[in-house]
């Protein structure tokens, strides 16, 4: 899970800033439930 999280964090700067806000929120929620 840590490896996946690191990859996702590295991809964030390449994403659209508005999408980044929504996607990061969903990812944080997903990580909290699956961790």
N, C-alpha and C positions, 0 to 999 in steps of 0.2 A: 504494500500500500504506500509506503514511503517513496519508493521508486516512481510509482505512478503519479503521486502528488508532485514530485519534483519535476517530472516531465510536463505536467499540466501547468505548473507555475512558469516554466520556461516558455510555454506556448502563449501565455497571456499577453505579453507585449505585442504579439503579432495579430491579435484579435482586434476587431472593432471595439472602441472604448465603450460604446453603449451596450453592445452585446456582452462585453467582458463583465459588466456590472451584473447582468442577469445570470450569465453562465457561472460566474464565480459564486454567486449566492446559492445557486442550485448545487454546485459541486460541494460547497461547504456543508450544506444540509445533507447531501448524500454521504459525505465522508463521516459526518457525525453519527449517522444511522448505521453505516456499514463498518465503521471502526469499532 
